[in-house]
Amino acid sequence: MPVQKFRSIREMASAPVLVRAEDGVERFVRRCARYWQPAPRRYPRGVFRFRTIEEAQAARRSAGRPEST
């Protein structure tokens, strides 16, 4: 990537951002992976129905989620 020089902040703001087309998707994937790495998803996705509150609380405990009071 070439170095750009600017004489003022106005020139900097109006300059186009130089990014190769093939780098866009790769940058996005790397950035997403960086955010998911420290906080991995531990809970199952989706909506669940339970017949009783006890079943719902047991499911929360098994998933490691705190119970709401």
Contacts in CASP RR format, 6 or more apart in sequence:
PFRMAT RR
TARGET T0000
AUTHOR 0000-0000-0000
METHOD contacts of the structure
MODEL  1
MPVQKFRSIREMASAPVLVRAEDGVERFVRRCARYWQPAPRRYPRGVFRF
RTIEEAQAARRSAGRPEST
1 18 0 8 1.000
2 18 0 8 1.000
4 15 0 8 1.000
4 18 0 8 1.000
6 12 0 8 1.000
6 15 0 8 1.000
19 27 0 8 1.000
42 63 0 8 1.000
42 64 0 8 1.000
43 63 0 8 1.000
43 64 0 8 1.000
43 65 0 8 1.000
44 63 0 8 1.000
48 56 0 8 1.000
48 59 0 8 1.000
50 56 0 8 1.000
50 59 0 8 1.000
57 67 0 8 1.000
60 66 0 8 1.000
60 67 0 8 1.000
61 67 0 8 1.000
END
